[in-house]
Amino acid sequence: MICEHLASLEKAIIDSGAHETYRSSPWTKNCREWVYYDVVLDIDSIQERFDLPDCVQVHENMDPKSGMEKGFYCSQCHDAVMGLVEGGAIFG
């Protein structure tokens, strides 16, 4: 289960009809639970719409070799909610 700092964002993404594509601990000990959705997350809109705490930061990886992604990472709990970089419906 995703941490309390990202729970409202994840619930809204699910309620929008987006599909979860992956949920696991993908990289290192600094990654507890990362969940990926088949939507492009509109970062600016989400930051305005949700009252995310300071421990939640924008994360993006633009390296096509390791998998491009963009979303939100909780530095306190090491969880993340990630979306596509392009090519999907926009959530925000």
C-alpha positions as CSV (number, residue, x, y, z in Angstrom):
1,M,0.0,0.0,0.0
2,I,1.3,3.4,-1.0
3,C,2.3,5.8,1.8
4,E,-0.1,8.3,3.4
5,H,1.6,11.2,1.6
6,L,0.8,9.9,-1.8
7,A,-2.5,8.1,-1.1
8,S,-4.9,10.9,-2.1
9,L,-3.1,11.3,-5.4
10,E,-3.1,7.6,-6.1
11,K,-6.8,7.3,-5.3
12,A,-7.7,10.2,-7.6
13,I,-5.7,8.6,-10.4
14,I,-7.5,5.3,-9.9
15,D,-10.9,7.0,-9.7
16,S,-10.1,8.7,-13.1
17,G,-10.0,5.3,-14.7
18,A,-6.3,5.0,-15.2
19,H,-4.8,1.6,-15.2
20,E,-2.0,0.4,-12.9
21,T,0.8,-1.1,-15.0
22,Y,3.4,-2.0,-12.4
23,R,3.7,-2.0,-8.6
24,S,6.9,-3.1,-6.8
25,S,10.2,-2.1,-5.3
26,P,12.0,-1.5,-8.5
27,W,15.5,-0.1,-7.9
28,T,17.2,0.0,-4.5
29,K,16.6,0.2,-0.8
30,N,15.6,3.8,-1.4
31,C,12.5,2.5,-3.3
32,R,9.8,0.9,-1.1
33,E,6.7,0.9,-3.2
34,W,6.6,2.5,-6.7
35,V,3.4,2.3,-8.7
36,Y,3.1,3.2,-12.3
37,Y,0.0,4.3,-14.3
38,D,-0.8,4.5,-18.0
39,V,-1.3,8.3,-17.9
40,V,0.8,11.4,-18.3
41,L,0.8,13.2,-15.0
42,D,0.3,17.0,-15.4
43,I,2.8,17.9,-12.7
44,D,1.8,21.6,-12.4
45,S,-1.9,20.9,-12.2
46,I,-1.4,18.1,-9.6
47,Q,0.7,20.4,-7.4
48,E,-2.1,23.0,-7.5
49,R,-4.9,20.6,-7.0
50,F,-3.4,18.4,-4.2
51,D,-2.0,19.6,-0.9
52,L,1.1,17.4,-1.1
53,P,3.6,17.7,1.8
54,D,7.1,18.9,1.5
55,C,8.5,15.3,1.5
56,V,6.8,14.7,-1.8
57,Q,8.9,15.8,-4.7
58,V,8.7,15.7,-8.5
59,H,10.8,12.8,-9.9
60,E,11.6,12.3,-13.6
61,N,13.9,10.0,-15.5
62,M,14.4,10.9,-19.1
63,D,16.8,8.1,-20.0
64,P,15.2,5.9,-22.7
65,K,17.5,3.0,-21.8
66,S,16.3,2.7,-18.2
67,G,12.7,3.7,-18.9
68,M,11.4,7.2,-19.1
69,E,9.0,8.2,-16.3
70,K,7.7,11.3,-14.5
71,G,5.7,11.6,-11.3
72,F,6.0,12.1,-7.5
73,Y,8.4,10.6,-5.0
74,C,8.0,10.6,-1.2
75,S,11.5,11.2,0.3
76,Q,10.2,10.2,3.8
77,C,8.7,6.8,2.9
78,H,10.5,6.1,-0.4
79,D,7.3,5.5,-2.3
80,A,6.4,6.9,-5.7
81,V,3.4,7.4,-8.0
82,M,4.7,7.5,-11.6
83,G,3.2,8.1,-15.0
84,L,4.2,8.1,-18.6
85,V,6.3,10.9,-20.1
86,E,4.2,11.0,-23.3
87,G,1.7,9.0,-25.3
88,G,-1.1,8.6,-22.8
89,A,-4.2,10.4,-21.5
90,I,-3.3,13.3,-19.2
91,F,-4.2,13.2,-15.6
92,G,-4.2,16.4,-13.6
